[in-house]
Amino acid sequence: MQEIRIERTKTPKTKPTDQSKLGFGKIFTDHMYIMEYSTEKGWHDPAVVPYQSISLEPSAMVFHYGQEMFEGLKAYKTEDGRILLFRPNKNIERANNSNRRLCIPPVPEDDFLNAIKTIVSVDRDWIPTAPGTSLYIRPFIIATDPFLGVRPSNTYKFIIILSPSGAYYESGLDPVKIWIEDDYVRAVRGGIGEAKTGGNYVASLAAQVKAHDEGYSQVLWLDGVERKYIEEVGAMNIFFKINGKVVTPMLTGSILPGVTRASCIDLCKHWGMDVEERRISVDELVEAARTGALEECWGSGTAAVISPVGALRYENDVMTIADGGIGPVSQKLYDTVTGIQTGKVVDELGWTVEVK
Ligand SMILES: *Cc1c(COP(=O)(O)O)cnc(C)c1O
């Protein structure tokens, strides 16, 4: 494992005092982590430095062909002052899967985890403590060769920035309304849908704008071939409870394999529930909603953890779920996952990693 050089800022910023106004992704801490890659040296020179601008040539490959990947996870402070990460090894494993798909050189797992622990430890005083708040961790890698030809870059930067983030829900879980998109698609099997990369997000913007204009907060994507099977929400995976069983789309290659998704599946199985990972057609959903078999629906992702879905709109049908409220499984998953993350619920499954 490589040793990380640490250069502390001489001009610390004033930390936000009102933790109810943090929002998401707007404030950045005093430091960042950065490591360089070249084909000759491999990954080298890891350092924690003051948060600052980076300088790139306008010809840097990331600007033209989008060779970049990112991750997202959070650090939490417990009531007794410990700092916990939630399943960081899952993010690291996924990051390297994204890297392989995008022809970015993988980062050694121990260096990756050490990078996260070190930057979080240096900026530990930035971790907010109000209920529901956390320190969002954003690792990303960009291709930096100054070159306009199309090929994988020979140089990269791996950077981690940190952002204190506010409670996703101001006053408890709040159901969202979701638009099922049957025109635009997000990803196709064999494409980059299962990699966490900017390209998937830019592909989603037009439908998101359309859904917002119609009064819906997020888009639920259908498969890119038949536009018939449920895939996922913009930055969340999706779950249904149909006839007492928990059902979620199987990972077919076009869906992002969420850490929160895996945790929901593990917990539901741990509680003795039936969990099915399979193809779910939109017709099956419409029918289940009609007969009352569709008992619950929720999204899962690091940002909101669990996001109950109160309504789904498909073409001209609006399906109201759990009377537009919060179902018991959604609530229990939310309470358990956030409880484990913040040290309030016993971590029976060994999911948390402490930052010293
Ligand atoms: C990150 C992400 C998710 C959720 O993954 P988590 O690991 O649970 O945060 C789901 N879908 C997409 C497209 C994502 O980028």
The ligand as an ORCA input file, in Angstrom:
! r2SCAN-3c Opt
* xyz 0 1
  C     -25.324      5.236     -7.646
  C     -26.531      4.793     -8.390
  C     -27.540      4.001     -7.801
  C     -27.561      3.656     -6.321
  O     -26.447      2.981     -5.874
  P     -26.062      3.000     -4.311
  O     -24.782      2.261     -4.265
  O     -27.157      2.312     -3.593
  O     -25.950      4.429     -3.930
  C     -28.578      3.555     -8.596
  N     -28.655      3.898     -9.894
  C     -27.717      4.661    -10.497
  C     -27.862      4.991    -11.924
  C     -26.630      5.138     -9.767
  O     -25.719      5.903    -10.366
*
